[in-house]
Amino acid sequence: MFGDLMGKLQEAQQQMQETKTRLAAMQHQGDAGNGAVKVTISGNREVQSLEVADRLCNVAQKEELEDLLITAMNRALKSAEVAYEREMAGVAGGMLGGMGLPGLGL
């Protein structure tokens, strides 16, 4: 009984590591201002790149640029969060033999 449980735990750990590796390889984009600001983040929610249109690179546009940066980053982070939840739900479902967890969306 315990041997089977330990085997399942080891398998779950391996699946979690594989999922983290897949997530790290993913990229998510967010943009704002009709593409004036673009952000790319990893599946691990780390900012990888940030592009700003030339038209926003002056003092008069500072506040607009700051608002667009926040919007673009939040959109990219939301995309990464959705992918993370989807991946983790798959791992959790596999650990439970497809039983899922009521109320947790797993």
Buried (B, 14 or more C-beta within 10 A) or exposed (E): EEEEEEEBEEEBEEBBEEBBEEBEEBEBBBBBBEEBBBBBBBBEEEEEEBEBBEEBEEEEBEEBBEEBBEBBBEBBBEBBEEBBEEBBBEBBBBBEEEEEEEEEEB
